[in-house]
Amino acid sequence: MMRTLSLIVVLSLTSALIPHAHAETLTAHITLDTASRAIMVESDSPGVPTVEWLAAEGAGFSGLVPELQSPTRINGWSETASYLTGGGWLPKASDADAADADQIHQHDITVTVPASDRVAVTGHILHDRVTGDQREVRFAFEGPSSDLGIFVGSYEVGQGDHALVALRTYLQPEDHALSAQYLEASARYIDRFSAEIGDFPYSEFSVVSAPIPVGLGFAGATYIGQSILPRSYMTGRSLAHEVLHNWWGNAVRVDYASGNWSEGLTTFMADYGLAEDDGALAGQQMRMDWLRKLALIEADQMKPLASFISASHDRGEQGEGYGKAAMVFHMLRSELGHTQFYDGLRQFYRSNNGREAGWADLQQAFEQVSERDLSQFFAQWINRAGLPRLQLLAAAPTGADQLTLTLAQDADAAPYDLLVPVLVETSDGPEHHSLRLTKAEQQYDLTLNAPALSVHVDPAFDLARWPATQELSPTLDNAFAASGFNAALAAPEAADAAKARALLEEMLNVDLVWGAEAPHPVDLIFGTTQDVADHYVVETGHAFPYATDGAARAWLERGEGEQLRLYISADDLEDAAAQMRFLGYYGSKSYVSFENASGHTFGVLPSDKSALRVVFE
């Protein structure tokens, strides 16, 4: 059966740059045949849609909506679900300019589809009714046309119970059982962030199943790939992250000219906020993960946060724009205290809701509530590239209740202004101190309640800084960052050694060097489960605790000096590649085992070494 989509679009364009008296009302009729993906746009407006798949045809435009493809386009068609986003497919007002898509507009859109289809949108649904064999959905949307989204598919709709926000899920019938947990989680996150920031900025919020493997945030909606909807993490940090983007990035838009603050703030409040709910150790683990990713970037390749726009798959962009920026907010909360920090966020939201904002606006809000000059803090963390490097030059008890220590930071760079956490273990228990470090080198005399047993500088990784030597155990990301491995088989004399070697070369798309020559910083040992487990015992004198866990596994440890040792084994070597096809997702872990091609056991190996810790005799 031919399934058609008809759109009656009425746009009343208003913005600060287009006075209301001169705003032009645009009426457009858009028809999409979802069986053939043919689209027709008819309008009296002379404005031309800015997409290559629409061509002028008389008084309107026609073409074919692009099929789903990779890399993902902002518009796509499939037989079960299609989407029109970005607003480029809409005719423009006659007086619109090239920047028009980023201006605030009032949209009044009516969508007509076959009665069996459902329509999810950005904005407020005014009515959704079925007449005969057609469904008509009319909705209002205020914002940039580039944020507009219309999603049509063979969805089942679930509705949630919330006093202020209309909650809906649009899922394929086979996934409808997931609706209740998505609705419950959405309500919980809306309440959480409303309490921290201010009321949810939209009257509706929808979770929409996408025919593409994405997680995208829109004003009042999130578009999630159907393949990842059942994953447990999706209703956790991932959904929380997308819900929070309704405040940061949609209601308060990003002034990209001064850098993208939204991803870091959203990561801090959503991903990290939920980790903190699980306890101090979970929060510390996430901070350590951020620092590990930052440490993978060469110092001369680091960029200031003011230049971060958006992240691709580049680890540096992810590490800085998300991790370092989130650390900045963590440090700012430590500087101001919990109350003033969240008062500052609420002030920032009140002042900038409905407009673009940058780092300077954040600074202004926090300065206003704290009555402090934060120019040094924001200048060093936002406008300066790189990280400080801390040193514990000396530490010694000078009496039963005295401790003298000397801290230093990079001598060849302008000193940072740092609030350094210091943990002193005493005979009566731990004592926590915060030391202000503003020079290249400073000495401190601490008065304690009992004799000092040890001292540890920034033990919980609360500062954005370079990790000290051997302070962090390596993770698989450290191996993935290498250009190649020095490869060896755990059982080189086995009958199937040549086959094992060929399988490894097929699995890994990196340079493998066999033999005595070792040009790479990573040594790789590969083989069957028992061969690698036995090899490890001979090599280290003890067994690795997860050497036989699951059907296949990988783990990374530090060898001699800075050399790393990567172990990969499987019960069936020919099945190793299939079992471990998601290995790249576990880069932040030291070890991972797989069962039925899914992560089974994983974690980070502890490190008891640090150049920032001294134990006294």
C-alpha positions as CSV (number, residue, x, y, z in Angstrom):
1,M,0.0,0.0,0.0
2,M,1.3,3.5,-0.8
3,R,1.8,5.5,2.3
4,T,1.9,9.2,2.0
5,L,2.9,12.1,4.2
6,S,1.4,15.5,3.7
7,L,2.6,18.6,5.6
8,I,0.7,21.8,5.7
9,V,3.3,24.3,7.0
10,V,2.5,27.8,8.3
11,L,5.5,29.8,9.5
12,S,5.2,33.1,11.3
13,L,8.8,34.3,11.3
14,T,9.8,36.6,14.2
15,S,13.1,37.5,15.7
16,A,15.1,40.4,17.0
17,L,16.6,40.8,13.5
18,I,13.2,40.7,11.7
19,P,10.7,43.1,13.3
20,H,7.3,41.7,13.9
21,A,5.6,44.3,11.7
22,H,7.6,43.1,8.7
23,A,7.5,39.3,9.5
24,E,6.2,37.4,6.5
25,T,3.8,34.5,7.0
26,L,4.9,31.5,4.9
27,T,2.5,28.8,3.9
28,A,3.8,25.5,2.4
29,H,2.2,22.2,1.4
30,I,4.7,19.3,1.6
31,T,3.8,15.8,0.4
32,L,6.0,12.8,1.0
33,D,5.3,9.4,-0.5
34,T,6.9,7.1,2.0
35,A,6.7,4.2,-0.4
36,S,8.8,5.9,-3.0
37,R,10.4,8.7,-0.9
38,A,9.2,11.3,-3.4
39,I,8.6,14.7,-1.8
40,M,6.7,17.7,-3.2
41,V,7.0,21.1,-1.6
42,E,4.5,23.8,-2.8
43,S,4.6,27.3,-1.6
44,D,3.9,30.9,-2.6
45,S,7.1,32.0,-1.0
46,P,10.1,32.7,-3.4
47,G,12.5,31.2,-0.8
48,V,14.3,28.1,-2.0
49,P,14.9,25.1,0.4
50,T,18.6,24.7,1.0
51,V,18.9,20.9,0.4
52,E,20.3,19.4,-2.7
53,W,17.5,16.8,-3.0
54,L,14.9,19.4,-3.8
55,A,14.8,21.1,-7.2
56,A,12.6,24.0,-8.4
57,E,9.5,22.8,-10.3
58,G,7.0,25.5,-11.2
59,A,5.7,27.1,-8.0
60,G,7.2,24.4,-5.8
61,F,10.0,22.0,-5.3
62,S,10.2,18.2,-5.7
63,G,12.8,15.5,-5.2
64,L,13.6,12.3,-3.2
65,V,14.3,12.3,0.5
66,P,17.7,10.7,0.9
67,E,17.7,7.1,2.0
68,L,19.3,6.1,5.3
69,Q,23.1,6.0,4.9
70,S,26.3,6.5,6.7
71,P,27.5,9.0,7.7
72,T,24.0,9.9,8.9
73,R,22.2,12.7,7.2
74,I,19.9,15.1,9.0
75,N,17.0,13.9,6.8
76,G,16.3,10.2,5.9
77,W,13.8,7.8,4.6
78,S,13.0,4.1,5.3
79,E,9.9,2.0,4.9
80,T,9.2,1.9,8.7
81,A,10.4,5.3,9.9
82,S,11.5,8.6,8.3
83,Y,12.7,11.9,9.6
84,L,12.9,15.5,8.4
85,T,15.2,17.6,10.6
86,G,17.3,20.7,10.2
87,G,14.6,22.8,8.6
88,G,16.5,23.1,5.3
89,W,13.7,21.5,3.5
90,L,11.3,24.3,4.4
91,P,10.8,27.3,2.0
92,K,12.2,30.5,3.5
93,A,10.6,33.9,3.9
94,S,11.5,36.3,1.1
95,D,13.6,38.5,3.3
96,A,15.5,35.6,4.9
97,D,19.3,35.6,4.7
98,A,21.9,32.8,4.9
99,A,21.8,32.9,8.7
100,D,18.0,32.6,8.8
101,A,18.0,29.0,10.0
102,D,19.7,30.0,13.2
103,Q,17.1,32.8,14.1
104,I,14.2,32.2,16.4
105,H,10.9,31.6,14.6
106,Q,7.3,30.7,15.5
107,H,6.3,27.6,13.6
108,D,2.7,26.3,13.2
109,I,2.8,23.0,11.4
110,T,0.1,20.5,10.4
111,V,1.2,17.0,9.4
112,T,-1.2,14.7,7.6
113,V,-0.2,11.0,7.3
114,P,-2.0,7.6,6.9
115,A,-4.0,6.7,10.0
116,S,-1.7,3.8,10.7
117,D,1.3,6.1,11.1
118,R,2.2,8.2,14.2
119,V,4.0,11.5,14.2
120,A,6.5,12.7,16.8
121,V,7.7,16.3,16.6
122,T,9.7,19.0,18.3
123,G,7.2,21.4,19.9
124,H,3.8,21.4,21.4
125,I,1.1,19.2,19.8
126,L,-2.1,21.2,19.4
127,H,-4.2,18.3,18.1
128,D,-3.7,14.7,16.9
129,R,-6.8,13.2,15.3
130,V,-7.8,10.6,12.8
131,T,-10.4,11.1,10.1
132,G,-11.1,8.2,7.9
133,D,-7.8,6.8,6.7
134,Q,-5.8,9.9,7.6
135,R,-4.2,11.2,10.7
136,E,-3.7,14.9,11.2
137,V,-1.2,16.3,13.7
138,R,-0.8,20.0,14.3
139,F,1.9,21.4,16.5
140,A,3.5,24.7,17.4
141,F,7.3,25.1,17.7
142,E,9.3,28.2,18.7
143,G,13.0,28.2,17.9
144,P,15.5,28.2,15.1
145,S,14.3,26.3,12.0
146,S,17.5,24.3,12.2
147,D,16.2,22.7,15.4
148,L,12.9,21.6,13.8
149,G,12.2,17.8,13.7
150,I,9.4,15.7,12.3
151,F,9.5,11.9,12.8
152,V,7.0,9.6,11.1
153,G,6.8,5.8,11.5
154,S,4.8,2.7,12.4
155,Y,5.2,3.5,16.0
156,E,3.2,2.5,19.1
157,V,2.8,5.5,21.4
158,G,3.2,5.3,25.2
159,Q,2.2,8.1,27.5
160,G,3.6,8.9,30.9
161,D,2.3,10.5,34.0
162,H,3.8,13.9,34.9
163,A,2.2,16.9,36.4
164,L,3.8,19.5,34.1
165,V,5.3,17.8,31.0
166,A,3.5,15.5,28.5
167,L,5.7,12.5,28.2
168,R,5.5,10.1,25.3
169,T,7.4,7.3,23.7
170,Y,7.3,6.5,20.0
171,L,8.7,2.9,19.7
172,Q,8.3,0.2,17.1
173,P,5.8,-2.5,18.2
174,E,8.4,-5.0,19.0
175,D,10.1,-2.5,21.5
176,H,6.9,-1.2,23.1
177,A,7.6,-3.1,26.3
178,L,10.5,-0.7,26.9
179,S,8.1,2.3,27.0
180,A,7.3,2.2,30.7
181,Q,11.0,2.3,31.8
182,Y,11.8,5.2,29.4
183,L,8.8,7.1,30.6
184,E,9.6,6.6,34.3
185,A,13.3,7.5,33.7
186,S,12.4,10.6,31.7
187,A,10.1,11.9,34.5
188,R,12.8,11.2,37.1
189,Y,15.4,13.2,35.1
190,I,13.1,16.0,34.4
191,D,12.3,16.4,38.1
192,R,16.0,16.1,39.0
193,F,17.3,18.8,36.6
194,S,14.3,21.0,37.2
195,A,15.2,21.2,40.9
196,E,18.8,21.9,40.1
197,I,18.3,24.5,37.3
198,G,14.6,25.6,36.9
199,D,11.4,24.4,35.2
200,F,11.7,22.1,32.2
201,P,11.7,24.5,29.2
202,Y,9.1,22.6,27.1
203,S,5.6,21.4,27.7
204,E,6.4,18.0,26.1
205,F,9.2,15.4,26.0
206,S,9.3,12.4,23.6
207,V,11.6,9.5,23.2
208,V,11.5,8.5,19.6
209,S,12.9,5.3,18.0
210,A,15.3,6.0,15.2
211,P,16.1,3.7,12.2
212,I,19.7,4.8,12.5
213,P,22.3,4.1,15.2
214,V,22.3,7.5,16.9
215,G,21.4,9.3,20.1
216,L,20.4,12.9,19.2
217,G,18.8,15.6,21.3
218,F,16.1,18.0,20.1
219,A,14.0,20.6,21.8
220,G,11.5,18.4,23.7
221,A,12.6,15.2,22.1
222,T,15.4,12.6,21.9
223,Y,16.0,10.4,18.9
224,I,17.5,7.0,19.9
225,G,18.6,4.2,17.5
226,Q,16.4,1.2,17.8
227,S,19.4,-1.1,18.0
228,I,20.5,0.5,21.3
229,L,17.2,1.2,22.9
230,P,17.3,-2.1,24.9
231,R,20.8,-1.4,26.4
232,S,20.6,-0.8,30.1
233,Y,22.9,2.2,29.9
234,M,20.4,4.0,27.6
235,T,17.8,4.7,30.4
236,G,20.8,5.6,32.7
237,R,23.4,8.2,31.8
238,S,22.6,8.4,28.1
239,L,19.0,9.3,28.6
240,A,19.8,11.7,31.4
241,H,22.4,13.4,29.1
242,E,19.8,13.9,26.4
243,V,17.1,15.1,28.8
244,L,19.5,17.7,30.2
245,H,20.3,19.0,26.7
246,N,16.8,20.5,26.7
247,W,18.2,23.1,29.1
248,W,21.7,23.2,27.9
249,G,22.0,23.5,24.1
250,N,18.3,23.9,23.3
251,A,16.6,26.4,25.7
252,V,20.0,28.1,26.3
253,R,21.7,27.8,22.9
254,V,25.5,27.7,22.5
255,D,27.4,30.7,21.2
256,Y,29.9,28.6,19.2
257,A,32.1,31.6,18.5
258,S,33.3,31.4,22.1
259,G,33.3,27.6,22.4
260,N,30.8,24.9,23.2
261,W,30.3,24.8,27.0
262,S,27.1,22.7,26.7
263,E,28.7,19.3,26.3
264,G,30.9,19.7,29.3
265,L,28.2,21.0,31.6
266,T,25.8,18.3,30.5
267,T,28.4,15.6,31.1
268,F,29.1,17.0,34.5
269,M,25.5,17.3,35.7
270,A,24.1,14.1,34.0
271,D,26.8,11.5,33.5
272,Y,29.0,12.5,36.4
273,G,26.0,13.5,38.6
274,L,24.6,9.9,38.3
275,A,28.1,8.5,39.0
276,E,28.3,10.5,42.2
277,D,24.9,9.1,43.2
278,D,26.7,5.7,43.2
279,G,29.3,6.9,45.7
280,A,32.6,8.7,46.0
281,L,34.5,5.9,44.3
282,A,32.3,5.9,41.2
283,G,32.8,9.7,40.9
284,Q,36.5,9.3,41.3
285,Q,36.6,6.6,38.7
286,M,34.9,8.8,36.1
287,R,37.4,11.7,36.9
288,M,40.2,9.2,36.4
289,D,38.7,8.1,33.1
290,W,38.6,11.8,31.9
291,L,42.3,12.3,32.9
292,R,43.3,9.1,31.1
293,K,41.7,10.3,27.9
294,L,43.4,13.7,28.3
295,A,46.7,12.0,28.9
296,L,46.4,10.4,25.4
297,I,46.7,13.8,23.8
298,E,50.1,15.1,23.0
299,A,50.8,18.3,24.9
300,D,51.3,20.4,21.7
301,Q,48.1,19.0,20.2
302,M,45.9,20.3,23.1
303,K,43.5,23.2,22.4
304,P,41.7,25.7,24.6
305,L,38.1,24.9,25.5
306,A,37.2,28.2,23.9
307,S,38.0,26.6,20.5
308,F,35.9,23.4,21.0
309,I,32.8,23.3,18.8
310,S,31.8,19.7,18.6
311,A,33.3,16.2,19.0
312,S,33.8,13.7,16.2
313,H,35.3,10.3,16.9
314,D,38.6,12.1,17.6
315,R,39.7,11.1,21.1
316,G,41.2,14.5,21.7
317,E,38.0,16.4,21.0
318,Q,36.1,14.0,23.2
319,G,38.6,14.2,26.0
320,E,38.8,18.0,26.0
321,G,35.3,19.1,25.0
322,Y,33.5,16.6,27.3
323,G,36.0,15.4,30.0
324,K,38.2,18.5,30.6
325,A,35.2,20.8,30.4
326,A,33.3,18.6,33.0
327,M,36.4,18.7,35.2
328,V,36.3,22.5,35.0
329,F,32.8,22.5,36.4
330,H,33.8,20.0,39.1
331,M,36.7,22.3,40.1
332,L,34.4,25.4,40.0
333,R,32.0,23.6,42.4
334,S,34.9,22.9,44.7
335,E,35.9,26.6,44.6
336,L,32.4,28.0,45.2
337,G,30.8,25.3,47.3
338,H,27.6,23.4,46.4
339,T,25.1,26.2,47.2
340,Q,26.8,29.0,45.3
341,F,27.5,26.7,42.3
342,Y,23.9,25.7,41.8
343,D,22.7,29.2,42.5
344,G,25.0,30.2,39.7
345,L,23.5,27.7,37.3
346,R,20.0,28.9,38.1
347,Q,21.1,32.5,37.5
348,F,22.7,31.5,34.2
349,Y,19.5,29.8,33.1
350,R,17.2,32.7,34.1
351,S,19.4,35.2,32.3
352,N,19.9,33.2,29.1
353,N,16.8,31.1,28.5
354,G,15.8,31.6,24.9
355,R,19.1,33.1,23.7
356,E,22.7,32.2,22.8
357,A,25.2,32.2,25.6
358,G,29.0,31.6,26.0
359,W,31.6,30.9,28.6
360,A,31.6,34.7,29.5
361,D,27.9,34.4,30.4
362,L,28.6,31.5,32.7
363,Q,31.4,33.5,34.3
364,Q,29.1,36.5,34.8
365,A,26.4,34.3,36.5
366,F,28.8,32.7,38.9
367,E,30.5,36.0,39.7
368,Q,27.1,37.5,40.4
369,V,26.0,34.9,42.9
370,S,29.4,34.5,44.6
371,E,30.5,38.1,44.5
372,R,33.9,36.9,43.5
373,D,36.2,37.8,40.6
374,L,36.5,34.5,38.6
375,S,38.5,36.0,35.7
376,Q,41.7,34.1,36.6
377,F,39.8,30.8,36.9
378,F,38.0,31.1,33.6
379,A,41.0,32.5,31.7
380,Q,43.3,29.6,32.7
381,W,40.8,26.8,32.1
382,I,38.9,28.1,29.1
383,N,41.3,30.2,27.1
384,R,44.5,28.4,27.9
385,A,45.5,25.1,26.2
386,G,47.1,22.3,28.1
387,L,47.1,21.1,31.7
388,P,49.3,21.8,34.8
389,R,51.7,19.2,36.0
390,L,52.0,18.9,39.8
391,Q,55.0,17.7,41.8
392,L,55.5,16.9,45.4
393,L,59.1,18.1,45.9
394,A,59.4,17.4,49.6
395,A,57.4,16.2,52.6
396,A,58.5,15.5,56.1
397,P,57.0,15.6,59.6
398,T,58.6,18.4,61.7
399,G,57.1,17.5,65.0
400,A,54.4,15.3,66.6
401,D,51.7,17.5,65.0
402,Q,53.5,19.3,62.2
403,L,54.1,18.5,58.5
404,T,56.0,20.5,56.0
405,L,55.6,19.9,52.3
406,T,56.6,21.6,49.1
407,L,54.5,21.6,45.9
408,A,55.5,22.7,42.5
409,Q,54.0,23.0,39.0
410,D,55.6,23.4,35.5
411,A,58.5,25.8,35.8
412,D,58.5,26.7,32.1
413,A,54.9,28.0,32.0
414,A,52.8,30.6,33.7
415,P,51.6,29.2,37.1
416,Y,48.0,28.1,37.4
417,D,45.9,29.2,40.4
418,L,45.1,25.8,41.9
419,L,43.1,24.7,45.0
420,V,45.1,21.5,45.7
421,P,43.5,18.7,47.8
422,V,45.9,17.0,50.2
423,L,45.2,13.9,52.2
424,V,47.3,13.3,55.3
425,E,47.0,9.9,57.0
426,T,47.7,10.2,60.7
427,S,47.7,7.8,63.6
428,D,44.2,9.0,64.4
429,G,42.9,8.7,60.9
430,P,42.8,10.8,57.7
431,E,42.9,14.6,57.5
432,H,41.9,16.6,54.4
433,H,43.5,19.9,53.6
434,S,43.1,22.3,50.7
435,L,46.2,24.3,49.7
436,R,46.2,27.3,47.4
437,L,49.1,26.9,44.8
438,T,49.7,30.1,42.8
439,K,53.5,29.9,42.2
440,A,55.9,27.6,40.5
441,E,56.9,26.3,43.9
442,Q,55.4,26.8,47.4
443,Q,56.1,25.5,50.9
444,Y,53.3,24.7,53.4
445,D,53.4,24.1,57.1
446,L,50.4,22.0,58.3
447,T,49.3,21.6,61.9
448,L,47.8,18.1,62.4
449,N,45.8,16.4,65.1
450,A,48.1,13.5,65.3
451,P,51.5,12.3,63.9
452,A,51.6,12.0,60.1
453,L,52.0,8.5,58.5
454,S,51.7,9.5,54.9
455,V,50.7,12.4,52.6
456,H,49.0,12.2,49.2
457,V,48.5,15.1,46.9
458,D,45.2,15.2,44.9
459,P,44.5,11.5,45.8
460,A,41.0,11.5,44.3
461,F,42.0,13.2,41.1
462,D,39.9,16.4,41.7
463,L,42.1,18.6,39.5
464,A,42.4,18.7,35.7
465,R,46.1,17.9,35.4
466,W,48.7,15.6,33.8
467,P,48.8,12.3,35.7
468,A,52.0,11.8,37.7
469,T,54.3,8.9,36.7
470,Q,52.6,5.5,37.2
471,E,49.8,7.2,39.1
472,L,47.2,5.6,36.8
473,S,47.2,2.0,35.6
474,P,47.1,1.9,31.8
475,T,43.8,1.1,30.1
476,L,43.1,-0.4,26.7
477,D,42.9,3.1,25.2
478,N,46.6,3.4,25.8
479,A,47.1,0.3,23.6
480,F,44.6,1.5,21.0
481,A,46.5,4.8,20.7
482,A,49.6,2.9,19.5
483,S,50.4,2.6,15.8
484,G,51.3,-1.0,16.2
485,F,52.3,-3.9,18.5
486,N,55.3,-6.1,19.0
487,A,53.5,-9.4,18.5
488,A,54.2,-12.9,19.9
489,L,52.3,-16.1,20.4
490,A,51.9,-17.5,23.9
491,A,52.6,-21.0,22.5
492,P,54.9,-20.4,19.4
493,E,55.7,-24.1,19.0
494,A,52.0,-25.2,18.8
495,A,50.9,-27.0,15.7
496,D,48.4,-24.2,14.8
497,A,50.9,-21.4,15.5
498,A,50.9,-20.2,11.9
499,K,47.1,-20.2,11.8
500,A,47.0,-18.3,15.1
501,R,49.4,-15.7,13.7
502,A,47.3,-15.3,10.6
503,L,44.1,-14.9,12.6
504,L,45.7,-12.1,14.7
505,E,46.8,-10.2,11.7
506,E,43.3,-10.4,10.3
507,M,41.8,-9.2,13.6
508,L,43.9,-6.2,14.2
509,N,44.3,-3.3,11.7
510,V,47.7,-2.2,13.0
511,D,51.3,-2.8,12.3
512,L,52.4,-6.1,13.9
513,V,56.1,-6.8,14.3
514,W,57.1,-10.4,14.9
515,G,60.5,-11.4,16.2
516,A,63.1,-9.9,18.5
517,E,62.8,-6.3,17.1
518,A,60.4,-4.3,19.3
519,P,59.9,-0.8,17.8
520,H,56.4,-0.3,19.4
521,P,55.6,0.7,23.0
522,V,53.1,-2.2,23.3
523,D,54.0,-5.9,23.5
524,L,51.1,-8.2,22.5
525,I,50.8,-11.8,23.5
526,F,48.1,-13.8,21.7
527,G,46.8,-17.4,21.9
528,T,44.3,-19.8,23.4
529,T,42.9,-19.3,26.8
530,Q,45.1,-21.8,28.6
531,D,48.3,-20.9,26.6
532,V,48.0,-17.3,27.5
533,A,47.1,-18.0,31.1
534,D,50.1,-20.3,31.5
535,H,52.4,-17.8,29.7
536,Y,51.3,-15.1,32.2
537,V,52.1,-17.3,35.2
538,V,55.6,-18.1,34.0
539,E,56.2,-14.4,33.1
540,T,54.9,-12.8,36.4
541,G,54.9,-15.6,39.0
542,H,51.1,-15.3,39.6
543,A,47.9,-15.9,37.8
544,F,45.8,-13.1,36.3
545,P,42.4,-13.2,38.0
546,Y,40.3,-13.0,34.8
547,A,42.6,-15.1,32.5
548,T,39.9,-17.7,31.9
549,D,36.8,-15.6,32.3
550,G,34.2,-15.7,29.5
551,A,34.9,-17.0,26.0
552,A,37.5,-14.4,25.0
553,R,39.3,-11.6,26.8
554,A,41.9,-8.8,26.7
555,W,43.9,-7.1,29.4
556,L,46.7,-4.5,29.6
557,E,49.4,-4.0,32.2
558,R,52.5,-2.0,32.5
559,G,55.7,-4.0,31.8
560,E,59.3,-2.8,32.3
561,G,59.6,1.0,32.4
562,E,56.9,2.5,30.2
563,Q,56.5,-0.6,28.0
564,L,52.9,-1.9,28.0
565,R,51.9,-5.6,27.7
566,L,48.6,-6.5,26.0
567,Y,47.2,-10.0,26.4
568,I,44.5,-11.4,24.1
569,S,43.1,-14.9,24.4
570,A,40.1,-16.9,23.4
571,D,38.7,-20.4,23.9
572,D,38.4,-20.7,20.1
573,L,40.8,-18.6,18.2
574,E,38.8,-18.6,15.0
575,D,35.9,-17.1,17.1
576,A,38.0,-14.5,18.7
577,A,37.3,-11.7,16.3
578,A,33.5,-12.3,16.5
579,Q,33.5,-12.5,20.3
580,M,35.6,-9.3,20.6
581,R,34.0,-7.1,17.9
582,F,33.0,-4.5,20.6
583,L,36.4,-4.4,22.2
584,G,36.8,-0.7,21.2
585,Y,33.9,0.2,23.5
586,Y,36.0,-0.8,26.5
587,G,38.9,1.5,26.0
588,S,38.5,3.1,29.4
589,K,39.0,-0.4,31.1
590,S,42.2,-2.3,31.9
591,Y,40.6,-5.7,31.3
592,V,37.4,-7.1,29.6
593,S,36.1,-10.5,28.9
594,F,33.4,-11.4,26.4
595,E,30.6,-14.0,26.4
596,N,28.2,-14.3,23.4
597,A,30.0,-11.3,21.9
598,S,29.0,-9.0,24.8
599,G,31.1,-7.6,27.6
600,H,31.0,-10.1,30.5
601,T,33.5,-8.8,33.1
602,F,35.5,-5.6,32.9
603,G,37.2,-3.0,35.1
604,V,40.3,-1.0,35.8
605,L,43.3,-2.5,37.6
606,P,44.3,-0.6,40.7
607,S,47.6,1.3,40.9
608,D,49.4,1.7,44.3
609,K,52.1,3.9,42.9
610,S,52.2,7.6,42.6
611,A,54.9,10.3,42.6
612,L,52.5,12.5,44.5
613,R,52.4,10.2,47.6
614,V,55.0,9.8,50.3
615,V,54.9,7.2,53.2
616,F,56.9,8.2,56.3
617,E,59.0,5.7,58.2
